[in-house]
Amino acid sequence: MEQQLQTGKQRQQQLERQSQALQTELDDLRGQLIALADQARSQEEALARLEETLTALEAEERERSSTLDAERQQIATLLGALQRLARIPPEAALARPDSPVDTLRSALLLRDAVPALRARADALAQALTGLADTRGKLVDQRAKALAARVALAAKQGEMNRLIARREELSRQTEEERLQVSQRMGELSGQATDLRQLMERVEAERRAAAEAAAKREAERREAERKEAERRLAEQREAERRLAARKEAERKEAERKLAELRAAEQKAAEQKAAEEKRARDEAAKEAAREQALASRAAPAGRDADGRSTAGGMTLPVGGKLTTRFGETDRFGVTSRGVTVQARAGAAVVAPRGGTIVFAGPFKGYGLILIVEHGNGYHSLIAGLGRIDTAVGRKVVGGEPLAVMPADGDPDLYFELRRNGQPINPQRGFGAPEGKGQG
């Protein structure tokens, strides 16, 4: 009992010392706050004086500016008079009603007045510049004072928070000290003997331990519930992420299926177009074959047109240069040359489409006919062209006429896949060894 009472007294003394220390610290903080408040008041007074000075200087600046404007007007008037006087020629000055002496005296007065007025204007301008500099310095000082006031307010706020904290600690310490004192009195009054006192102390210890255990259990239960809540949120986020990924995957599969369907449709359309082109080419070849079956074996067809290897030549006449022979220019011929009659009609050697019709470099008027399956006919040496680019023609259809004078030559060249072949072997024959 004595040991517990002694321990309570020591705790009570310790709390009193802590309370005194806190009170001392609180008094120091309050003293600092009073000093800072004095500094703030001094700065505010200095700032007020600066603002009064600035107001006076601004008024002085406006007054001096007005004075300067008035004197500037006077200077402008005098300068105008000097300019007008300077523009008067000497002979005109002699004819003025004023005497020459008065005119000379006026000029001398104006000349003497100008430097003095200029000096006054310069002095006022310098004073105005100095006033502007002073005003800039005052503005800087005002900014510094404002910054100091803001810093002082922040410091005051911090000091107020510290004071509140110290007051709270002091209040708690005082409450604990009172509770210890009250508890010691209760123990001393209630304990009739050592056993009763020990039982009470042990009961309170167990109650305190149970209360601590209960608080710990409540804390752990709260932590467990918080962990379960976070785990549930994480699982929900994972579920949403998985659902979003699954939706994105299905969307990607849908787009891929649409792309493949579009590609398949395009391939089917392309195959259909190729088949249609092959069918049209086959029909054209059959029609040309039917026309060629009527060709006469003796170098002329059923209509009397000149042929070569079963193919209708563009014009009738004498074959002067064959494929692979040297022409009159000493160059190996990549086609055939036919000497025709003047004004003779030029026909299509086979059905096709006109892809070029007109003059070309040194060849004169030429025609290029596309027959399909890589075949092209080049006809040169024409006098007039009676067809146009893009027009479809059939074999034997008139396309142009030869020149109207002399014995003109027609040059006919047959190409397959860009390479010249022997026209005398006709379409479908193996390629010749011409020059590209």
QUIPEJO-V632020 format. One line per field, one symbol per residue. ss: DSSP state (@ for helix, = for strand, . for the rest). psi: psi as a letter, one per 20 degrees, with the letter a starting at -180 (. if undefined). burial: 1 if it has 9 or more other ideal C-beta (glycine too) atoms within 8 Angstrom, else 0. A space follows every 10 residues. Layout:
ss=???
psi=???
burial=???
This chain:
ss=.@@@@@@@@@ @@@@@@@@@@ @@@@@@@@@@ @@@@@@@@@@ @@@@@@@@@@ @@@@@@@@@@ @@@@@@@@@@ @@@@@@@@@@ @@@@@@@..@ @@@@@....@ @@@@@@@@@@ @@@@@@@@@@ @@@@@@@@@@ @@@@@@@@@@ @@@@@@@@@@ @@@@@@@@@@ @@@@@@@@@@ @@@@@@@@@@ @@@@@@@@@@ ...@@@@@@@ @@@@@@@@@@ @@@@@@@@@@ @@@@@@@@@@ @@@@@@@@@@ @@@@@@@@@@ @@@@@@@@@@ @@@@@@@@@@ @@@@@@@@@@ @@@@@@@@@@ @@@......= .....===.. ==.....=== =....=.... .=...====. ....===... .========. @@@.====== ==..====== =====..... .==....=== ==......== ======..== =.@@@..... ......
psi=ghgghghhgg hggghgghgg ghhghhgggh ghhgghhggg gghgghhggg hggggghggh ghghggghgg hhggghghhh ggghhhioqg hhhhiqhqqh ggggggghgh hhhghghhgg ggghgghhgh hhghhgghhg hggghgghgg hgggghgghh ggggghhggg ggggggghgg ghggggghhh ohrhgggggg ggghgggggg gghgggghgh ghhghgghgh gggghggggg gggghgghgh gghghggggh gggggggggg ggggghghgh hggghgghhh hhiiqqikjq ahjjqqrokj ppqhqqapoh prpirpaijj qppjbqppor qpjqqprphq qbppipoaqo cjibpqqppp irkjpqpppr kqhqpkarpi pprrpippha qrqjqanqpp ppppqpkipp rohiiaqiqq qrmaq.
burial=0001100110 1100110110 0110110011 0110011011 0011011001 1011001101 1001101100 1101100110 1100100000 0010000000 0010011001 0011001101 1001101100 1101100110 1100110110 0100110011 0110011011 0011011001 1011001001 1000011001 1000000000 0000000000 0000000000 0000000000 0000000000 0000000000 0000000000 0000000000 1001101100 1100100001 1000111110 1111111010 1011001000 0110111111 0101011111 1111011000 0011111111 1000111111 1110101000 0011110011 1110000111 1111110011 1111111010 010100
